[in-house]
Amino acid sequence: MKRKFYNRDLSWILFDNRVIDQAYDSDVPLLERLRFLSIASNNLDEFFRVRMHNIDSMVINNKTEKRTDLTGDEVLNLVYEFNSRNIAKQYKKYEASMQDARNRKLFYILKYDELKDSEKKTVKKYFNKKNLATD
């Protein structure tokens, strides 16, 4: 985009892209890389709670942003394009990080039925204490 000003909504999404990039830095420990992916997810949730209403209003009212000269439809299309790339990049890294952690035996994913009786008791106690029990 060759404009003097940049749309703040698109800037937000580009910031999220830079956050996701931090998860690709192999010098960053695994848990921190996963935190960066989590931060990007939280930012995206907030973006849709806070900003999408304004973009939707621009589209419905056929408005153009004065600073950037972008129409609501243009902003919406760019939001879709940028977010699609971010999400694909984010999930690609998430899956790779989780597979790497499993391969290095940093954690295990077990079904409840695969737990020992003592482990089932611990899990039940934890979930009851945190009010996370489903039954």
Backbone as JSON Lines, residues from 0, in Angstrom:
{"i":0,"aa":"M","n":[0.85,-1.17,0.0],"ca":[0.0,0.0,0.0],"c":[0.89,1.24,0.0]}
{"i":1,"aa":"K","n":[0.69,2.09,-0.95],"ca":[1.52,3.29,-1.1],"c":[0.72,4.53,-0.73]}
{"i":2,"aa":"R","n":[0.36,4.6,0.52],"ca":[-0.38,5.74,1.02],"c":[0.42,6.4,2.12]}
{"i":3,"aa":"K","n":[0.12,7.67,2.37],"ca":[0.83,8.41,3.4],"c":[0.54,7.84,4.79]}
{"i":4,"aa":"F","n":[-0.7,7.44,5.03],"ca":[-1.1,6.88,6.32],"c":[-1.5,5.43,6.14]}
{"i":5,"aa":"Y","n":[-1.43,4.68,7.23],"ca":[-1.79,3.28,7.18],"c":[-3.01,3.05,8.06]}
{"i":6,"aa":"N","n":[-3.9,2.22,7.59],"ca":[-5.12,1.92,8.33],"c":[-4.78,1.26,9.67]}
{"i":7,"aa":"R","n":[-5.39,1.75,10.75],"ca":[-5.04,1.24,12.08],"c":[-5.46,-0.2,12.28]}
{"i":8,"aa":"D","n":[-6.54,-0.63,11.64],"ca":[-6.96,-2.03,11.77],"c":[-5.96,-2.95,11.08]}
{"i":9,"aa":"L","n":[-5.5,-2.55,9.92],"ca":[-4.51,-3.37,9.22],"c":[-3.18,-3.35,9.96]}
{"i":10,"aa":"S","n":[-2.87,-2.22,10.57],"ca":[-1.65,-2.13,11.36],"c":[-1.7,-3.11,12.53]}
{"i":11,"aa":"W","n":[-2.86,-3.23,13.15],"ca":[-3.05,-4.16,14.27],"c":[-2.75,-5.59,13.8]}
{"i":12,"aa":"I","n":[-3.28,-5.94,12.65],"ca":[-3.08,-7.3,12.14],"c":[-1.62,-7.53,11.75]}
{"i":13,"aa":"L","n":[-0.97,-6.52,11.21],"ca":[0.45,-6.64,10.88],"c":[1.29,-6.78,12.15]}
{"i":14,"aa":"F","n":[0.87,-6.12,13.22],"ca":[1.55,-6.3,14.51],"c":[1.43,-7.76,14.95]}
{"i":15,"aa":"D","n":[0.23,-8.32,14.83],"ca":[0.03,-9.73,15.19],"c":[0.95,-10.63,14.37]}
{"i":16,"aa":"N","n":[1.16,-10.28,13.13],"ca":[2.07,-11.06,12.28],"c":[3.49,-11.04,12.87]}
{"i":17,"aa":"R","n":[3.9,-9.89,13.37],"ca":[5.23,-9.79,13.99],"c":[5.29,-10.59,15.29]}
{"i":18,"aa":"V","n":[4.19,-10.64,16.02],"ca":[4.14,-11.47,17.22],"c":[4.29,-12.94,16.84]}
{"i":19,"aa":"I","n":[3.58,-13.36,15.8],"ca":[3.67,-14.75,15.32],"c":[5.1,-15.05,14.88]}
{"i":20,"aa":"D","n":[5.75,-14.07,14.25],"ca":[7.15,-14.27,13.82],"c":[8.05,-14.63,14.98]}
{"i":21,"aa":"Q","n":[7.76,-14.12,16.17],"ca":[8.58,-14.44,17.34],"c":[8.54,-15.93,17.65]}
{"i":22,"aa":"A","n":[7.43,-16.58,17.31],"ca":[7.29,-18.01,17.55],"c":[8.17,-18.83,16.6]}
{"i":23,"aa":"Y","n":[8.66,-18.2,15.55],"ca":[9.52,-18.88,14.58],"c":[11.0,-18.74,14.92]}
{"i":24,"aa":"D","n":[11.31,-18.01,15.98],"ca":[12.7,-17.81,16.39],"c":[13.16,-19.01,17.2]}
{"i":25,"aa":"S","n":[14.05,-19.79,16.64],"ca":[14.49,-21.02,17.32],"c":[15.32,-20.74,18.57]}
{"i":26,"aa":"D","n":[15.77,-19.51,18.76],"ca":[16.5,-19.16,19.98],"c":[15.56,-18.95,21.16]}
{"i":27,"aa":"V","n":[14.27,-18.83,20.88],"ca":[13.26,-18.63,21.93],"c":[12.82,-20.01,22.43]}
{"i":28,"aa":"P","n":[12.78,-20.21,23.74],"ca":[12.34,-21.51,24.29],"c":[10.92,-21.86,23.83]}
{"i":29,"aa":"L","n":[10.65,-23.14,23.77],"ca":[9.37,-23.65,23.26],"c":[8.16,-23.0,23.95]}
{"i":30,"aa":"L","n":[8.16,-22.97,25.26],"ca":[7.01,-22.42,25.97],"c":[6.79,-20.95,25.62]}
{"i":31,"aa":"E","n":[7.86,-20.21,25.47],"ca":[7.74,-18.79,25.09],"c":[7.21,-18.66,23.66]}
{"i":32,"aa":"R","n":[7.65,-19.54,22.77],"ca":[7.13,-19.51,21.39],"c":[5.63,-19.79,21.39]}
{"i":33,"aa":"L","n":[5.19,-20.74,22.21],"ca":[3.76,-21.03,22.31],"c":[3.01,-19.84,22.91]}
{"i":34,"aa":"R","n":[3.65,-19.14,23.84],"ca":[3.02,-17.94,24.41],"c":[2.82,-16.86,23.35]}
{"i":35,"aa":"F","n":[3.79,-16.7,22.46],"ca":[3.63,-15.73,21.39],"c":[2.43,-16.09,20.51]}
{"i":36,"aa":"L","n":[2.26,-17.37,20.23],"ca":[1.1,-17.8,19.44],"c":[-0.19,-17.52,20.2]}
{"i":37,"aa":"S","n":[-0.15,-17.72,21.49],"ca":[-1.32,-17.45,22.33],"c":[-1.64,-15.95,22.36]}
{"i":38,"aa":"I","n":[-0.63,-15.14,22.46],"ca":[-0.83,-13.68,22.44],"c":[-1.47,-13.26,21.13]}
{"i":39,"aa":"A","n":[-1.0,-13.81,20.04],"ca":[-1.58,-13.47,18.73],"c":[-3.05,-13.89,18.67]}
{"i":40,"aa":"S","n":[-3.4,-15.03,19.24],"ca":[-4.8,-15.47,19.28],"c":[-5.65,-14.53,20.11]}
{"i":41,"aa":"N","n":[-5.14,-14.14,21.27],"ca":[-5.87,-13.19,22.11],"c":[-6.05,-11.85,21.42]}
{"i":42,"aa":"N","n":[-5.0,-11.4,20.73],"ca":[-5.11,-10.14,19.99],"c":[-6.16,-10.22,18.9]}
{"i":43,"aa":"L","n":[-6.22,-11.35,18.23],"ca":[-7.22,-11.52,17.17],"c":[-8.63,-11.52,17.75]}
{"i":44,"aa":"D","n":[-8.81,-12.2,18.88],"ca":[-10.12,-12.19,19.55],"c":[-10.53,-10.76,19.89]}
{"i":45,"aa":"E","n":[-9.59,-10.01,20.44],"ca":[-9.89,-8.63,20.81],"c":[-10.18,-7.79,19.57]}
{"i":46,"aa":"F","n":[-9.44,-8.03,18.52],"ca":[-9.67,-7.3,17.27],"c":[-11.11,-7.47,16.79]}
{"i":47,"aa":"F","n":[-11.59,-8.7,16.82],"ca":[-12.95,-8.95,16.35],"c":[-13.99,-8.39,17.32]}
{"i":48,"aa":"R","n":[-13.69,-8.39,18.6],"ca":[-14.63,-7.8,19.57],"c":[-14.69,-6.29,19.45]}
{"i":49,"aa":"V","n":[-13.55,-5.66,19.21],"ca":[-13.45,-4.21,19.28],"c":[-13.55,-3.53,17.92]}
{"i":50,"aa":"R","n":[-12.84,-4.03,16.93],"ca":[-12.67,-3.3,15.67],"c":[-13.63,-3.7,14.55]}
{"i":51,"aa":"M","n":[-14.07,-4.93,14.53],"ca":[-14.88,-5.37,13.39],"c":[-16.21,-4.62,13.29]}
{"i":52,"aa":"H","n":[-16.74,-4.17,14.4],"ca":[-17.97,-3.39,14.36],"c":[-17.78,-2.13,13.52]}
{"i":53,"aa":"N","n":[-16.65,-1.45,13.71],"ca":[-16.38,-0.23,12.95],"c":[-16.2,-0.52,11.46]}
{"i":54,"aa":"I","n":[-15.52,-1.6,11.15],"ca":[-15.34,-1.96,9.75],"c":[-16.68,-2.32,9.13]}
{"i":55,"aa":"D","n":[-17.47,-3.08,9.87],"ca":[-18.81,-3.45,9.4],"c":[-19.65,-2.19,9.13]}
{"i":56,"aa":"S","n":[-19.57,-1.21,10.02],"ca":[-20.3,0.04,9.83],"c":[-19.84,0.77,8.58]}
{"i":57,"aa":"M","n":[-18.53,0.75,8.34],"ca":[-18.01,1.38,7.11],"c":[-18.59,0.71,5.87]}
{"i":58,"aa":"V","n":[-18.65,-0.62,5.91],"ca":[-19.18,-1.36,4.76],"c":[-20.66,-1.06,4.56]}
{"i":59,"aa":"I","n":[-21.43,-1.17,5.63],"ca":[-22.88,-0.96,5.55],"c":[-23.22,0.46,5.08]}
{"i":60,"aa":"N","n":[-22.47,1.44,5.59],"ca":[-22.75,2.84,5.27],"c":[-21.96,3.35,4.06]}
{"i":61,"aa":"N","n":[-21.25,2.44,3.4],"ca":[-20.51,2.78,2.19],"c":[-19.56,3.96,2.43]}
{"i":62,"aa":"K","n":[-18.82,3.89,3.54],"ca":[-17.91,4.98,3.92],"c":[-16.49,4.69,3.45]}
{"i":63,"aa":"T","n":[-15.75,5.77,3.32],"ca":[-14.34,5.71,2.97],"c":[-13.56,6.37,4.1]}
{"i":64,"aa":"E","n":[-12.47,5.72,4.49],"ca":[-11.63,6.28,5.54],"c":[-10.87,7.47,4.97]}
{"i":65,"aa":"K","n":[-10.93,8.6,5.65],"ca":[-10.35,9.84,5.14],"c":[-8.83,9.79,5.03]}
{"i":66,"aa":"R","n":[-8.18,9.27,6.04],"ca":[-6.71,9.27,6.05],"c":[-6.1,8.37,4.98]}
{"i":67,"aa":"T","n":[-6.69,7.21,4.8],"ca":[-6.09,6.23,3.89],"c":[-6.8,6.14,2.55]}
{"i":68,"aa":"D","n":[-7.99,6.69,2.49],"ca":[-8.81,6.64,1.28],"c":[-9.25,5.2,0.95]}
{"i":69,"aa":"L","n":[-9.31,4.35,1.99],"ca":[-9.77,2.97,1.81],"c":[-11.27,2.91,2.08]}
{"i":70,"aa":"T","n":[-11.98,2.2,1.24],"ca":[-13.41,1.98,1.49],"c":[-13.56,0.88,2.53]}
{"i":71,"aa":"G","n":[-14.74,0.77,3.09],"ca":[-15.02,-0.31,4.03],"c":[-14.8,-1.67,3.42]}
{"i":72,"aa":"D","n":[-15.22,-1.83,2.17],"ca":[-15.02,-3.12,1.48],"c":[-13.53,-3.43,1.31]}
{"i":73,"aa":"E","n":[-12.75,-2.41,0.99],"ca":[-11.3,-2.64,0.83],"c":[-10.66,-3.04,2.15]}
{"i":74,"aa":"V","n":[-11.04,-2.35,3.22],"ca":[-10.51,-2.7,4.55],"c":[-10.91,-4.11,4.91]}
{"i":75,"aa":"L","n":[-12.17,-4.44,4.71],"ca":[-12.67,-5.78,5.04],"c":[-11.92,-6.85,4.25]}
{"i":76,"aa":"N","n":[-11.71,-6.62,2.97],"ca":[-10.99,-7.6,2.14],"c":[-9.54,-7.75,2.6]}
{"i":77,"aa":"L","n":[-8.9,-6.64,2.94],"ca":[-7.52,-6.72,3.42],"c":[-7.44,-7.38,4.79]}
{"i":78,"aa":"V","n":[-8.39,-7.11,5.65],"ca":[-8.44,-7.78,6.96],"c":[-8.54,-9.29,6.75]}
{"i":79,"aa":"Y","n":[-9.42,-9.7,5.85],"ca":[-9.58,-11.13,5.56],"c":[-8.26,-11.72,5.03]}
{"i":80,"aa":"E","n":[-7.66,-11.03,4.08],"ca":[-6.42,-11.52,3.46],"c":[-5.29,-11.62,4.5]}
{"i":81,"aa":"F","n":[-5.08,-10.56,5.27],"ca":[-4.0,-10.56,6.25],"c":[-4.25,-11.58,7.36]}
{"i":82,"aa":"N","n":[-5.48,-11.63,7.85],"ca":[-5.79,-12.59,8.91],"c":[-5.68,-14.02,8.43]}
{"i":83,"aa":"S","n":[-6.08,-14.29,7.21],"ca":[-5.96,-15.64,6.66],"c":[-4.51,-16.09,6.65]}
{"i":84,"aa":"R","n":[-3.63,-15.2,6.24],"ca":[-2.19,-15.52,6.24],"c":[-1.67,-15.73,7.66]}
{"i":85,"aa":"N","n":[-2.06,-14.81,8.56],"ca":[-1.6,-14.92,9.95],"c":[-2.04,-16.24,10.58]}
{"i":86,"aa":"I","n":[-3.3,-16.58,10.4],"ca":[-3.83,-17.79,11.03],"c":[-3.16,-19.04,10.46]}
{"i":87,"aa":"A","n":[-2.97,-19.07,9.16],"ca":[-2.29,-20.23,8.55],"c":[-0.87,-20.36,9.09]}
{"i":88,"aa":"K","n":[-0.18,-19.24,9.17],"ca":[1.19,-19.22,9.68],"c":[1.23,-19.63,11.16]}
{"i":89,"aa":"Q","n":[0.26,-19.15,11.91],"ca":[0.17,-19.45,13.34],"c":[-0.06,-20.94,13.57]}
{"i":90,"aa":"Y","n":[-1.02,-21.51,12.88],"ca":[-1.32,-22.92,13.09],"c":[-0.23,-23.84,12.57]}
{"i":91,"aa":"K","n":[0.42,-23.42,11.51],"ca":[1.55,-24.21,10.99],"c":[2.63,-24.31,12.06]}
{"i":92,"aa":"K","n":[2.93,-23.19,12.7],"ca":[3.97,-23.19,13.73],"c":[3.51,-23.93,14.98]}
{"i":93,"aa":"Y","n":[2.25,-23.77,15.33],"ca":[1.71,-24.47,16.5],"c":[1.84,-25.99,16.31]}
{"i":94,"aa":"E","n":[1.39,-26.48,15.18],"ca":[1.46,-27.92,14.92],"c":[2.91,-28.4,14.92]}
{"i":95,"aa":"A","n":[3.79,-27.65,14.31],"ca":[5.2,-28.05,14.26],"c":[5.81,-28.04,15.67]}
{"i":96,"aa":"S","n":[5.46,-27.04,16.46],"ca":[5.99,-26.97,17.83],"c":[5.49,-28.12,18.69]}
{"i":97,"aa":"M","n":[4.21,-28.43,18.55],"ca":[3.64,-29.53,19.33],"c":[4.25,-30.86,18.9]}
{"i":98,"aa":"Q","n":[4.43,-31.06,17.62],"ca":[5.04,-32.3,17.13],"c":[6.48,-32.41,17.63]}
{"i":99,"aa":"D","n":[7.2,-31.31,17.59],"ca":[8.58,-31.3,18.08],"c":[8.62,-31.66,19.57]}
{"i":100,"aa":"A","n":[7.72,-31.09,20.34],"ca":[7.67,-31.37,21.78],"c":[7.34,-32.84,22.03]}
{"i":101,"aa":"R","n":[6.41,-33.38,21.26],"ca":[6.07,-34.81,21.41],"c":[7.27,-35.68,21.03]}
{"i":102,"aa":"N","n":[7.95,-35.33,19.95],"ca":[9.11,-36.11,19.51],"c":[10.23,-36.09,20.54]}
{"i":103,"aa":"R","n":[10.39,-34.95,21.2],"ca":[11.44,-34.83,22.21],"c":[10.96,-35.32,23.57]}
{"i":104,"aa":"K","n":[9.73,-35.83,23.6],"ca":[9.14,-36.38,24.82],"c":[9.1,-35.36,25.96]}
{"i":105,"aa":"L","n":[8.76,-34.12,25.58],"ca":[8.61,-33.06,26.58],"c":[7.28,-33.16,27.29]}
{"i":106,"aa":"F","n":[6.33,-33.8,26.63],"ca":[5.03,-34.06,27.23],"c":[4.37,-35.19,26.47]}
{"i":107,"aa":"Y","n":[3.32,-35.7,27.06],"ca":[2.57,-36.78,26.44],"c":[1.1,-36.38,26.4]}
{"i":108,"aa":"I","n":[0.44,-36.83,25.39],"ca":[-1.01,-36.63,25.29],"c":[-1.65,-37.98,25.46]}
{"i":109,"aa":"L","n":[-2.42,-38.11,26.54],"ca":[-3.08,-39.37,26.84],"c":[-4.58,-39.15,26.93]}
{"i":110,"aa":"K","n":[-5.3,-40.17,26.59],"ca":[-6.75,-40.16,26.82],"c":[-6.98,-40.53,28.28]}
{"i":111,"aa":"Y","n":[-8.11,-40.1,28.8],"ca":[-8.44,-40.36,30.2],"c":[-8.37,-41.85,30.51]}
{"i":112,"aa":"D","n":[-8.86,-42.67,29.59],"ca":[-8.86,-44.12,29.79],"c":[-7.45,-44.71,29.88]}
{"i":113,"aa":"E","n":[-6.47,-43.99,29.38],"ca":[-5.09,-44.48,29.39],"c":[-4.35,-44.15,30.7]}
{"i":114,"aa":"L","n":[-4.98,-43.37,31.56],"ca":[-4.35,-42.99,32.82],"c":[-4.44,-44.13,33.84]}
{"i":115,"aa":"K","n":[-3.48,-44.14,34.74],"ca":[-3.53,-45.07,35.88],"c":[-4.61,-44.56,36.82]}
{"i":116,"aa":"D","n":[-5.1,-45.44,37.7],"ca":[-6.15,-45.06,38.65],"c":[-5.72,-43.87,39.51]}
{"i":117,"aa":"S","n":[-4.49,-43.86,39.96],"ca":[-4.01,-42.76,40.8],"c":[-3.98,-41.45,40.0]}
{"i":118,"aa":"E","n":[-3.65,-41.53,38.71],"ca":[-3.63,-40.34,37.87],"c":[-5.05,-39.83,37.61]}
{"i":119,"aa":"K","n":[-5.98,-40.77,37.45],"ca":[-7.38,-40.37,37.27],"c":[-7.89,-39.61,38.48]}
{"i":120,"aa":"K","n":[-7.53,-40.07,39.68],"ca":[-7.94,-39.38,40.91],"c":[-7.37,-37.96,40.95]}
{"i":121,"aa":"T","n":[-6.1,-37.84,40.59],"ca":[-5.45,-36.52,40.57],"c":[-6.13,-35.59,39.58]}
{"i":122,"aa":"V","n":[-6.44,-36.1,38.41],"ca":[-7.1,-35.3,37.37],"c":[-8.49,-34.88,37.83]}
{"i":123,"aa":"K","n":[-9.25,-35.82,38.4],"ca":[-10.59,-35.49,38.89],"c":[-10.53,-34.42,39.97]}
{"i":124,"aa":"K","n":[-9.59,-34.59,40.89],"ca":[-9.44,-33.62,41.98],"c":[-9.12,-32.24,41.42]}
{"i":125,"aa":"Y","n":[-8.2,-32.18,40.47],"ca":[-7.82,-30.9,39.86],"c":[-9.01,-30.25,39.16]}
{"i":126,"aa":"F","n":[-9.72,-31.0,38.34],"ca":[-10.83,-30.45,37.59],"c":[-11.99,-30.03,38.5]}
{"i":127,"aa":"N","n":[-12.22,-30.79,39.55],"ca":[-13.26,-30.39,40.52],"c":[-12.87,-29.12,41.27]}
{"i":128,"aa":"K","n":[-11.6,-29.02,41.63],"ca":[-11.11,-27.85,42.35],"c":[-11.22,-26.6,41.46]}
{"i":129,"aa":"K","n":[-10.95,-26.73,40.19],"ca":[-10.99,-25.6,39.26],"c":[-12.39,-25.41,38.64]}
{"i":130,"aa":"N","n":[-13.35,-26.21,39.07],"ca":[-14.7,-26.16,38.51],"c":[-14.71,-26.38,37.0]}
{"i":131,"aa":"L","n":[-13.9,-27.3,36.54],"ca":[-13.79,-27.61,35.13],"c":[-14.43,-28.95,34.79]}
{"i":132,"aa":"A","n":[-14.95,-29.62,35.77],"ca":[-15.53,-30.95,35.55],"c":[-16.74,-30.83,34.64]}
{"i":133,"aa":"T","n":[-16.89,-31.8,33.74],"ca":[-18.0,-31.77,32.78],"c":[-19.18,-32.6,33.23]}
{"i":134,"aa":"D","n":[-19.01,-33.45,34.23],"ca":[-20.15,-34.28,34.67],"c":[-20.75,-33.82,35.96]}
